[in-house]
Amino acid sequence: MTTWGLGEYPLMAEQLELAAIAVVDLADVQSGDRVVDVATGTGNAALVAAKRGADVVGVDFEPALLTLAGHRSAGLGLRVRWETADATAVPVPDSWADVVLSVFGVMYAGDQEAAAGELARCAGPGARIVLASWVPGSFMPAMGSALSTFLSPPPPSSSPPSRWGDPNALEGLVAPYGLGLVSHSTESLALTFGSTGEAVNFLVRTAGHVVAERESLTAQGRWGDLLVNLEELVEERGSRTESRVRVDLDYLLATITPR
């Protein structure tokens, strides 16, 4: 189990479903398309594609999330092949996919170059590759920065995950593998809460890598400081609408195709 399997990440995944729909819509998934959803998590994009009659493979390296994805597909009566695998070793044949998707997933690959190469390997001629990735400097990367001094260092990576959310950096990342960025736009998801405290509680309990450090930080007397840092971030980045606190999560919606 990785830290993605800790805490209550599925609650966050529910809030990200609209981005999954946007990704599948942009990819124009049709009945009969062969679709691979890389780093599928709880299966948001894979399930939307399966509802449209696609032949779908959902891949993730966290078994606990795939178990939840499997329960979801069974409950909906949908056929999806769920596979435990890393984003750098997707278990489909070369050029198998008509559509390759990833919603806030492949951006966290430890070896980003290898992950970009794997997207290219999976994609057949004329395939549509559509990705959703957090924009550099937006709320999610800022949260990572605000909490970095309290948490264990992330696994080694070639660059920050938000590299995938910068169109220029993304184009440079995929070009060596025969892929071209053909369109992109910045979109946003809104999280709303009754108070700043409610927002902080949600962000903590849905972040497995934060939950994993709670016992250690509490023993060190630093857990309260982490919460204060996150509260300050919500106050700085959030906005108040009537009696609600709103936090906007900006992401890059990008379409890539083989050249």
ABEGO torsion letter per residue (X at the ends): XBAAABEBAAAAAAAAAAAAAAAAAAAGBBBGBBBBBBGAEAGAAAAAAAAAGBBBBBBBABAAAAAAAAAAAAAAGBBBBBBBBBAABBBBBBGABABBBBBGAAAABABAAAAAAAAAAABBBGBBBBBBBBBBGBAAAAAAAAAAAABBBBBBBABBAAAAABAAAAAAAAAAAGBBBABBBBBBBBBBBABAAAAAAAAAAABAAAAAAAAAAAAAGAAAAAAAAAAAAAAAABBBBEABBBBBBBBBBBBBBBX
